[in-house]
Amino acid sequence: MEFDLTKTVVAFLAVNAIGVGALMGAPMGMTESTILTMVLPSMLVFGALTLAIGVKFGEYRAKAA
């Protein structure tokens, strides 16, 4: 399967939505406002950074091969 921008964005958002949904459903001491205002933004930023690094590394590997 080849990833284009649409598939990548959908997969990225799905992974984050599953993570946030699991945190909200888990019996922990975190409130929904804490999850939505602190955890979700940090998940999105970290995910975007790792996605960008992964894409650049993939481009590097593709050029080297």
C-alpha positions in Angstrom: 0.0 0.0 0.0 1.4 3.4 -1.0 0.8 6.2 1.4 -0.2 9.6 0.0 -1.1 12.7 2.0 -4.7 11.7 2.6 -4.0 8.2 3.9 -1.2 9.5 6.1 -3.4 12.2 7.7 -6.3 9.7 8.2 -3.9 7.2 9.8 -2.3 9.9 12.0 -5.6 11.2 13.3 -7.0 7.7 13.8 -4.1 6.7 16.0 -4.4 9.9 18.0 -8.2 9.5 18.3 -7.8 5.9 19.5 -5.3 7.0 22.1 -7.4 9.8 23.4 -10.5 7.6 23.4 -8.7 4.9 25.4 -7.5 7.5 27.9 -11.0 8.9 28.4 -12.4 5.4 28.8 -9.8 4.2 31.2 -10.6 4.4 34.9 -7.8 6.8 35.8 -7.7 10.0 37.8 -7.4 12.2 34.7 -10.4 14.4 33.8 -11.6 14.9 30.3 -10.4 18.5 30.3 -6.9 17.5 31.3 -6.8 14.9 28.5 -8.1 17.4 25.9 -6.1 20.4 26.9 -2.8 18.7 27.8 -2.5 15.2 26.5 -4.1 15.6 23.1 -2.0 18.6 22.0 1.2 16.9 23.2 0.3 13.7 21.3 -0.3 15.7 18.1 2.9 17.7 18.3 5.0 14.6 19.1 3.3 12.6 16.4 3.9 15.4 13.8 7.5 15.6 14.8 8.1 11.9 14.5 6.1 11.7 11.3 8.3 14.5 9.8 11.5 12.8 10.9 10.2 9.5 9.5 9.3 10.9 6.2 12.7 12.6 5.8 14.5 9.4 6.8 12.5 7.5 4.3 13.4 10.0 1.6 17.1 9.6 2.6 16.8 5.8 2.4 15.1 5.9 -0.9 17.8 8.1 -2.4 20.6 5.9 -1.0 19.2 2.7 -2.5 
